[in-house]
Amino acid sequence: MTDQLDTDLASLRIDRSKDTELPVNAKSTGPSHMGGRVARTAVSVFLLAALASGGALAAPRVLALVSRQEVTADAVRMTVPSHAEVSLTSTGYVVAENVSHVGSKVMGRLSRMLVKEGDTVKQGDLLAVIDDSDVRAVLGTAGARVSAAQARAELMRANQAEVLQQLERERRLVAKGAVPEATLQDLEAKSVSSERAVETAAAEARAAQSELKPLSISLSDHNIVAPISGVVFTKPPGTGEVVSPGGKPVAEIFDPASLVVETEVPEARLSLAKPDSPCEIVLDAYPARRIRGVVTEIGHRVDRAKATVTVKVKFVDPASDVIPDMSARTSFISQPLSEQDQAAKPKRVVSVSAVAERDGKKVVFVIDGERVRAVPVTLGEEDGSTVELVVGPAVGAKLVAAPSASLVTGQLIKEKRD
């Protein structure tokens, strides 16, 4: 096409090499000069007339290079015939209602990272270990103090037992008059003193023991465990990285059983989305699959900017390979999908208005950047505003929604924005 256009434009070029130059001393109003001007004007008029008649076929190609058409974009979609009547279709995203951002209670360097993105974990599983050598050292010192305090307490108890034994012996001797009563009084005083010493030593042992509990808790805080069962859906930090309370999560876990689709329903059509009503979910990641769903919750807040209300749709069928933030299209249907409906073969469809005819062939115009190109298609059955695409662009290809009669391959376009 470019070679033909260059040839068309070259045919319009005026050859000035044969123009007769005026002498330096010639008058500008002389017959010779006027004749040259008239001749050149006549040639220009003739060439413009030729462009308007015989060159008219090249005009659209020229305009395609210098002007833009404003178009509305559409896309090739995947759909499946359904026996259930679709009352409303909306788009949204998969979200997990039960998500745990597992953080660290203490600051430290990871000595072990035991999970990776995509791993399935159970509640209580060990996820990571923070270096605890400093806590263990302090714990060892505190343990030694506890042992020493307990040993002193045992010594005090032994001394008290000895004093009590002597006191009992002295009481019998005093009763017989074998020893003076003053000796008995000294031993009684010593017994009271030893009893106080035992109490003091026992208190010191308990105080030393109480220091172990917070240190033990701090030691356990260096082991990070899973608070819920689920799937790790983000990349955890690596071994050797420093973690801290309030910093980057050590792991993020979602519960697959809590996955729902949050879809935006226009406020004017909210009455079509009723609680417990059946739905059909089609994920962009798996366009050939139809997943059954049911409305579980209708939002209580209207997004005034978009005039929509968020509706939550729960997965009825297992969604083991579904992850958060996947794009989803939800169709609200009149009755639940049957097994036959779910087994129906998917097909590609395009809007009827996106199909045009060029040179006797059916085509769609695929948008490639700022230009379009005509792609021949083979059509199947028409269903309302859509038609089956037997042969043509792949699912997701961006098309011109309603091509004008003047649209040609190579045409510069500008997409309309909402």
Protein Blocks (a to p, Z undefined) as FASTA:
>chain_A
ZZmmmmmmmmmpccfklpccddfkbcfkbmklmmmmmmmmmmmmmmmmmmmmmmmmmmmm
mmmmmpccdddddddddddddfbdcfbdcddddddfbdcddddfbdcddfbdcbdehiac
dehiafbdcdfklmmmmmmmmmmmmmmmmmmmmmmmmmmmmmmmmmmmmmmmmmnopacf
klmmmmmmmmmmmmmmmmmmmmmmmmmmmmmmmmmmmmmmmpccdfbgcddfbdcddehi
acdehiacfbdcddfklgccdddddfklmmmmcghiacddddfklmmbccddddfbdcfb
dcfklopacdddddfbdcfkbcehiacdddddfbdcdfklmmpccdddddfklpcceehi
acddddehjaccdddddddddehjbccdfbccdehiacdfbacfklcehiacddddZZ
